[in-house]
């Protein structure tokens, strides 16, 4: 594994700090609000708090199970270690009987869905730059703690209920950066991946290569371009074509007709040489300077506040009773016949862990 946080053995790596260990009996699950290559996310409640509940698929073979557990352990370690107003707030986790990560519930939806709802119009410039500043501040915090996110994209950026602030989520691919670390090549999502994650010679699966935190600056530039244009980067290309064009032909989205100061940030962040890219402290300063140069917005519509779907979830909601039972475990009735136990946690539990589309992620 390419995790600098891994211990000598799986049992050591997979210990959860008691401070973050939640009681699954107090966890209630509502509607599914998202899914990806490694699990599904549900709206729910923990104690009296509305939360997002990510349930990670365990995998079918020992190698896959170990890889998912290591990813889960890394994500929890990073979430528990770093707190910032633009990073999703970590609430807790449990690993028995399934892998569960619980965070604050962000009701504004993903940045990707928000931009799609506005398209073909562009976002208000002040709002777009404000979102970019939120993202840059989150990345500045991560990098200050020596953490590379490696999968910065609109799908991993969620809006608050008033859709005025953005928070970074999904630390499943994040890593601590070390001077000698050799990390998995081609990790992330193709359209937003930095050129140095590729080689002129096709890399074998799992092959390692050097790169550093500047991969996040490149991804940020692509996201910033999307915020300013509200278009898909590398339109007309497949994901692989986009990655190839960026890495080997030095192709970038057009920065024409964008404010000069913002075009300058874009172009500095997505240059081919990682060492020439700015750090996020510099990016934050430039974005702040640009925002302060804009006149105050006029006639802006009031923010739309989105309410939770299960804000009045009753205590007797079919929540987590079967979470407490191992999958496949059965109870016996009075006649000694076995039958399925009550499915309290996730009535669709047996159907929730079918194979998901890989969603463009390369592990």
N, C-alpha and C positions, 0 to 999 in steps of 0.2 A: 504493500500500500504506500501511497505517496503522502501520508499524513505525518507531519512533524509532531502531532499531538499523540500519536499512538504509543502505547506502552509496550512492555515486553511480551505480553500475552493478551488474548481477547478478554479474559476474565478481569484483568487489571484495567483495560481500556474502557470496559463497559460498566464501570461503577458510576452510579449517579450520586451527586452530592445530596445529602438529606435535605438541605435547604430548598432544593428545587423539586423534590419528589412529591408529586401530587397524589391525592387519594382518589383512585378511579371510581370509587363508590359515589363520590360527590360530583362526578362529571356527567353532564347530560348533553346529548347530541341532537341537533336539529337538522335542517336541510343542508345538502352538500352545496358548497359555494365555489369549489374549484378542484381540479385534479391535474396531475402531472405524471411523469414517467415513474415516479417512485412512491406515490401515494395519493390520498385524497384529503381535501380540506372541508371541514364542516363548521357551520355556525353552531354554537352551543352555549352552555353555561357551566361555570365552575363556581361552586358556592353561590353567591348572588351576582356574579360578574358575567357579562356577555363576553364570550371568548371565541377564538378560532382554534379548531382542533384538527391537527394534521395527523393522520394515521398512516404510518409507513408500511408498505408491503414488506413482509419478512423475506421473501424469496423462496425458491423451491429447492435449491441444491445448497449444500454446505458452503460452497465458495460464495454464492450470491448472498446467502444469509449473513456471512461474515462481513461482506462488503457493505450491506445495508446497515448492519449494526455499527460498523466503524463510521459510516457517514452520519448516522444518528448521533453517535457519541460526540463527533466533532462539532456538529451543528449546535448541540446543547452547550458544549463547553464554550463556544464562541458567543452564543446568545447570552449566556449567564455572565460572561466576562465583560462585555461591552454594552453600555447603555447610552443612548443619545435620543434627542427629541425626534430625529429623523430616521431612527432604526426602530423596527417593530419591537414592542415591549414583550420580553419573555416572562411567562408566568410559571411554567413548570413542565414536568414531563413524567412519564412512567414507561417502564419497559416490560412489564408483565401485566396481562398476558400478551399484549401487543405493544409495538413501539408507538408512542403518542407524544407529540409536542404541542403544548398549549401556549398561545400568545394572545395579545390583545386583539380584539375584533375591529377591523378597519372596514367600514361599511361603504366607502366611496367607490369600491371596485378597483380594478387594475388601471394603470395609466394607459395601457394599450386599449382597453375597452372605452376609456374616456375619450381618447383621441379619435377612435372610430366613430363615436357618437357625434362628434363635432364635424368630422370630415364630410364634404371636401373643404369646408372653411378652415382657416388657420385658428389656432388658439390666440386669445388676446396676448399681445407681446409681453405685457407685464406679468401675466399669469404664467406664461411659458418660461420666462426667465426666473420667476419665483420658484417654480417647480425644479428647474435646473439647479438653483441655489440649494434647495432642500437636498437634492441628490448629492451635490458636491460636498455639502457639509457632512452628510452621512459617510461618504467615502473618505473625507478628511479624517474623521474619527476612527474609522477602521484602519486606515493606513498608519495613523499615529500609534495604534496598538499592534502594528506589524502584521495586519491581516489583509490578505488579498481576497476580493469577493469572487472574481473569475466568471461571473455570469450576470453582469449588469445589463439589463434590458427592460423594456416597458412592462413585460409580464411580471417581473419581480419588484415592481414599484406599485404600492397601493395608496389610494387616496383616503383621507379622513372623511367622515360623514358629510362635512360641508364642502368637500371637494376643493379645498383651498390649500391643503398641505399634502406632501408626499412622504411616504416612509418606505425604506428599503427592507425587503423580506427575503426569505429563502437563503440560508447560509449553508445549504447542503454541499455546495462545491467550494465554499470558502476554505482557505488554508492560511496557516501562519507562514510568514516569509522568513527564510533564514538564508544566510550568505551561501551556504553550501547545498541548499535544497535542490534536488532534481525532481521536478514535478511532471505529472502526466501531460504529454503533449496533446493538442487538439481537445482541450477541455473547455466546455462552455457551449454557446449556441452560435452556429456558423456565422450568421449575418452580422453579429456584433463582436466577433472574435478578432483579437489583434493579430496582425500579420506574423509576428514572431512565434505564434503558436503553431505555425506550419513550417515545413522544411521543403527545400527544393526537391528533396527525395522523399517519397511517401513514407511516413513513419509507420512502423508496425504497431499494432494495438498494444497499448501499455508502455511503449517506449518513452524514456524520460528525456527532457531537455531543459536547459536553463531559460528562465524568464523571471521577471520581477513585477512589482506592483504597478508598473507603467502599463500593463495590459488593461487595467481598469480605466486609465485615462483615455485609451483608444475607444473602449466601449462607451464611455461617457460622451465622447464626441459624437458618436452615432446617435445616441439617445437625444442629445442636445439638438442635433440636426432635425430629428423627428419632431421634437417639440416646436421648433421654429417653422417647419414647413408643413407639418401634419401629413407627411407622405411616408411610404414604406421605403427604407433605404435600399439601393440597388434594385429599383423597380425593373421588372421584366426578367430578372435572373432568378434561378433556383438558389437555394441556400448554399449549395456547394459551388455554384458558379460565382456567387457573390464573394465567398471566401477566397476562391482562386484569384478573382480579379483584384481583390484588395491586397493579397499577399504577393502575387507574382507579376501583376501589371500596374501596381500602385494606383489602382482606380479608387476614387472617393466620390461620394455624392457631391453635387454642385453647391457651392456656397454663394452663388450669384444672387443678387437681390436680397441679401441679408445685411443687417446693420454691420458696419465695418468692424466694430469692436467685437461683435459676436462671431463674425467670420474668422477673425484673427484667433479667437479662442479655439474654434473648431479646428482650424488648420494646424495650430500648434499641438493639439491633442492627438491628432490622427496621423502625424508624420511617421514615416517608415521607421526611423531610428528611435527606439524607446527612450534613449538617454536624452533626446532633444525635447521630449514632451514635458510639460509643466507638472508640478505636483498639485495636489488638490488645495493646498493652502493658497497657492498662487491663483488657481481657478476661482476660489471663493472670493478673493479680493477683487478680481476683475469683474465677476458677476455682480458683486455688491456695488462697485463703482458704476456699472452700467445701469443698474436699477435706480440708483440715486439720481441719475441724469434724466430719467423719464419723468414727465409731468404726472401729477396725480391723476388717477383714472376718473373719468366722468361717466355718469349714467350707467354705472356697472350694475347689472341685475343682482338682486340679493342672492346669497348662496342657497342652493337647494340642500336641505338637510335630509339625509336618508335614515329612516328608522329601522331598527332591528326587526327581522321577521319573527323572532321568538322572544321578544322583550317581556312577554307575559307567560313564558314557559312555566307551566304548573309544576309543583314539586313532584307530583306523581307521574310526570312525563316518562315514557319508556326510555330510560336513560342508559344506565350502565350495568344493570344486573348481570347481563351475560358477558360483559367485559371481564368480570371477575372469574369467569370460567374459561379454561383453556379451550381453544378451538377443537372441535371433535369430541370434547368430553361430554358424556351423556349421563343422565340420572336414571335411576330405576324407580318404577312405580311400585305400588303395594304388592303387585303380583310378581315382582321381580323382573318385569319386562323393561327393557331400556327404552328411553325416549329422549328426544331433544329437550334440553333445558330451555326455560323461558328466555327469549331473546330480548333482553331489555336494552342493551347497548347496541345501537344500530340494527334495527329490524332487518336491514339488508346486509347484515354483517357477512354472510356467506357469499354474497355477490359483490362485495365491495373491493375484493382483492384480486379480481381478474387482471390479466395483463393489460397494461395501459400502453397507449402509443408513446414512443420514445420522446416525442415533443421536442426533437432537435437537440437533445442533450447527449453529449459524448462523455463518458466516464472513463 
